[in-house]
Amino acid sequence: MPSVKVSTKHQIVVPSDARRKLGIGAGDRLSVEVSDEALILRRRPSLPSDRLRGLGRSAWQGVDPVRHVREMRDE
């Protein structure tokens, strides 16, 4: 497993094989999540609308949206 070193400016370098596998390039943004003793970096989509894609997907599982809207209109 590759390791990284934190610089005096608190910066790290993502190993080249990881950058290639994830398609990370100069200027790309990464999301940072801290979980227990782990630091998780995820590539962020460049468009804000892409970051929201699928956000409410689980709310509609098992629900017919057309029927739901019709029921709301009837109320």
C-alpha positions in Angstrom: 0.0 0.0 0.0 1.5 3.4 -1.0 2.0 6.0 1.7 2.2 9.8 1.6 4.0 12.3 3.7 2.4 15.5 5.0 4.6 18.5 4.0 5.4 21.5 6.2 2.5 23.3 4.5 0.2 20.4 5.5 0.0 19.2 1.9 0.0 15.6 0.5 0.6 14.2 -2.9 -1.8 11.6 -4.3 0.2 8.7 -5.7 0.3 8.6 -9.5 -1.3 5.1 -9.8 -4.3 6.3 -7.7 -4.6 9.5 -9.8 -4.6 7.4 -13.1 -7.2 4.9 -11.8 -9.6 7.7 -10.7 -8.9 10.1 -13.5 -7.7 12.9 -11.2 -5.9 15.7 -12.9 -4.4 19.1 -12.0 -7.1 21.5 -10.7 -9.7 18.7 -9.9 -11.4 19.0 -6.5 -11.7 16.2 -4.0 -14.1 15.8 -1.1 -12.6 15.0 2.2 -14.3 12.8 4.8 -13.0 11.8 8.2 -14.2 8.5 9.4 -12.8 7.1 12.7 -9.1 6.9 12.0 -9.4 7.2 8.2 -9.2 10.1 5.8 -11.4 9.5 2.7 -10.8 11.5 -0.5 -13.4 11.4 -3.3 -13.3 13.0 -6.7 -15.9 15.7 -6.9 -17.9 16.4 -10.1 -17.1 19.7 -11.7 -20.7 20.8 -12.1 -22.8 21.5 -9.0 -25.8 19.9 -10.7 -23.8 16.6 -11.1 -23.1 16.6 -7.3 -26.9 16.5 -6.7 -27.7 13.8 -9.1 -29.4 10.8 -7.4 -29.6 12.6 -4.0 -33.3 11.7 -3.4 -33.3 8.4 -5.2 -33.9 6.3 -2.1 -36.9 8.4 -1.2 -38.8 7.1 -4.2 -38.0 3.4 -3.9 -41.2 1.3 -4.1 -43.3 4.4 -4.9 -45.0 5.1 -8.2 -44.3 8.9 -8.7 -47.2 9.4 -11.1 -49.6 7.9 -8.7 -48.1 9.8 -5.8 -48.5 13.2 -7.7 -52.1 12.3 -8.6 -52.9 11.5 -5.0 -51.4 14.9 -3.9 -53.5 16.7 -6.5 -56.7 15.0 -5.3 -56.0 16.2 -1.7 
